[in-house]
Amino acid sequence: MRYISTRGQAAPQSFADILLAGLAPDGGLFLPESWPQIPAEEIFGFAGKRYAGVAFAILKRFTGDSFTDAELREDIEAAYSDFDAPDIAPLVQIGPQHYLLELFHGPTLAFKDIAMQVLGRLFARALAKKGGKATVVAATSGDTGSAAIAALGGLPNIDVFVMHPKGRVSEVQRRQMTTAPFDNVYNIALEGSFDDAQTIVKQLFADKTFANAAHLTAVNSINFARIAAQSVYYFTATAKLGKAASFIVPTGNFGDVFAGEAAMRMGLSVNRLAVATNANDIMARALNTGVYASGAAQGTLSPSMDIQVASNFERALFEASGRDAKWTADAMQSFSRDGSLALPPSILSALRARYSAAQASDEETLAAIARVHRDTGRTIDPHTAVGIAAAAKMGNALQAPLVFLSTAHPAKFPDAVAQATGQKVPLPARLAALYDGVERATVLPHDLGTVRGFIEERLHPA
Ligand SMILES: *Cc1c(COP(=O)(O)O)cnc(C)c1O
């Protein structure tokens, strides 16, 4: 299995190479040269299998000869050994034809752990085989940072720089990152939005001298390994239901919902992929109006989705164009120049054949948390609630059964939950020490040179 870039200017590479690289050298995103196909009988056979076993069956097809079966199995088993649900991604019925797919049972209580726990282990293994060092720079809207720290903290030969938008993540999210006791982890509180942080990361990659000297890499959802690992729960949920479902996906960077497209391209039967956004509704507007245009990021009750530029949309555009790398490269260039891109009718209809989209306001989000709490006794987090509220607007476009991706534990967002239900969410045992730890973070302006200088000083102390 080789990997190509959505912009067509990178030589095909192995899984280990793209795992360690993150972003393609031409600025594009990696995808498999062709999608592995999983036969329907095998998919329905997943129903009785352990999650780690299904993950192995799927990831094996992507990793090719980068790892032996024994290595891959060992890393996947270890990755899922610290989840507090034996099922890893339990499917919970909340109403007739309505299910929550709970993805928050890992060490940092958001779905990012499901992929990051595997990625961290494979990354360390690939790096050890290749030799040398790596510098991970991650922009986070709140959950990627702690998941990356939990997966990579304390590992040899890897330095981890995590940039979160100052004051725009929840206190629990911030403390999960800043109290991490690892010498190889540096937290940057960036004065700006998530998009500002993501732009700086992209600029650091574009600075080839710096990027090569620092062995820069990315573990956010531009790293294809994340997408591959996240495709697994679309399979396990469908196998458990025994029939095709519509998946409602709270969306920011378009990584999680694109993992659903990946599953479909591997042969999984899915009714609709529903893109749910908060007031930062660039993706809902793109799919509904045909114009992909960024606006100013606004703070909402679902901060992990306060994103205006959805990096992984590039992968969906590449596929929708029939894998036309030239068109994709031109389109991304004009989007980055103009801040807006009118989608040609053929591309839009290819996207709409699979995706529906709607946005939900903070008010609607709170109402959804309150409604689910009243009707089912369950407390959901504000990101999950965006999915519930947005799906209600999509109505008949979504064919049942409906599977709502529940992307975070409500304890990560206690204020929003209390506002909706009047109740406090008890802090899970894993976070018991969260308020005792000493916080370590450096506040930096959103300025490329300053951030680059900060990283250089830490990599090469005087
Ligand atoms: C990251 C995140 C999302 C958005 O996922 P994308 O892959 O960026 O679309 C949604 N909910 C939560 C809780 C998250 O942490």
Ligand as a Chemical Component Dictionary entry (heavy atoms), coordinates in Angstrom:
data_LIG
# 
_chem_comp.id                   LIG 
_chem_comp.type                 NON-POLYMER 
_chem_comp.pdbx_formal_charge   0 
_chem_comp.three_letter_code    LIG 
# 
loop_
_chem_comp_atom.comp_id 
_chem_comp_atom.atom_id 
_chem_comp_atom.alt_atom_id 
_chem_comp_atom.type_symbol 
_chem_comp_atom.charge 
_chem_comp_atom.model_Cartn_x 
_chem_comp_atom.model_Cartn_y 
_chem_comp_atom.model_Cartn_z 
_chem_comp_atom.pdbx_ordinal 
LIG C1 C1 C 0 -12.123 17.368 17.555 1  
LIG C2 C2 C 0 -13.538 17.296 18.022 2  
LIG C3 C3 C 0 -14.620 17.393 17.142 3  
LIG C4 C4 C 0 -14.434 17.679 15.663 4  
LIG O1 O1 O 0 -13.799 16.634 14.978 5  
LIG P1 P1 P 0 -13.119 16.931 13.549 6  
LIG O2 O2 O 0 -12.455 15.656 13.194 7  
LIG O3 O3 O 0 -12.156 18.050 13.782 8  
LIG O4 O4 O 0 -14.211 17.301 12.628 9  
LIG C5 C5 C 0 -15.892 17.224 17.644 10 
LIG N1 N1 N 0 -16.116 17.013 18.959 11 
LIG C6 C6 C 0 -15.097 16.922 19.843 12 
LIG C7 C7 C 0 -15.411 16.719 21.273 13 
LIG C8 C8 C 0 -13.784 17.062 19.410 14 
LIG O5 O5 O 0 -12.772 16.972 20.290 15 
# 
loop_
_chem_comp_bond.comp_id 
_chem_comp_bond.atom_id_1 
_chem_comp_bond.atom_id_2 
_chem_comp_bond.value_order 
_chem_comp_bond.pdbx_ordinal 
LIG C1 C2 SING 1  
LIG C2 C3 SING 2  
LIG C2 C8 DOUB 3  
LIG C3 C4 SING 4  
LIG C3 C5 DOUB 5  
LIG C4 O1 SING 6  
LIG O1 P1 SING 7  
LIG P1 O2 DOUB 8  
LIG P1 O3 SING 9  
LIG P1 O4 SING 10 
LIG C5 N1 SING 11 
LIG N1 C6 DOUB 12 
LIG C6 C7 SING 13 
LIG C6 C8 SING 14 
LIG C8 O5 SING 15 
# 
